[in-house]
Amino acid sequence: MVLLKDSSTKEEIREQYEQIWSELLNKDEEKAEHVLKKLEYELLPTRQKILRRWGKILSPLKKRFIWIILFSVIGFFLLAYVLFIYASLWVEDY
């Protein structure tokens, strides 16, 4: 793979870049930022792409409120199970 600075098609790619840039100037600011963020993501090394993707997936787990809800639900079901077993044993005795 040849670097762009050593490539023979460098000028053609630069003209394409200039054309895209002029089209981007006529677009909405949010659309332009979105396009640039996608381009920046594509230029990242593979390892950073993976880390960024997992960071987005795991970001809700970094909040304390999610863990409180998770442990509350688990505790509720454990308590319901224990009470069900206790009630079953109590009914069986009578």
Secondary structure, 3 states (H helix, E strand, C coil): CCCHHHCCCHHHHHHHHHHHHHHHHCCCHHHHHHHHHHHHHHHCCHHHHHHHHHHHHHHHHHCHHHHHHHHHHHHHHHHHHHHHHHHHHHHHHC
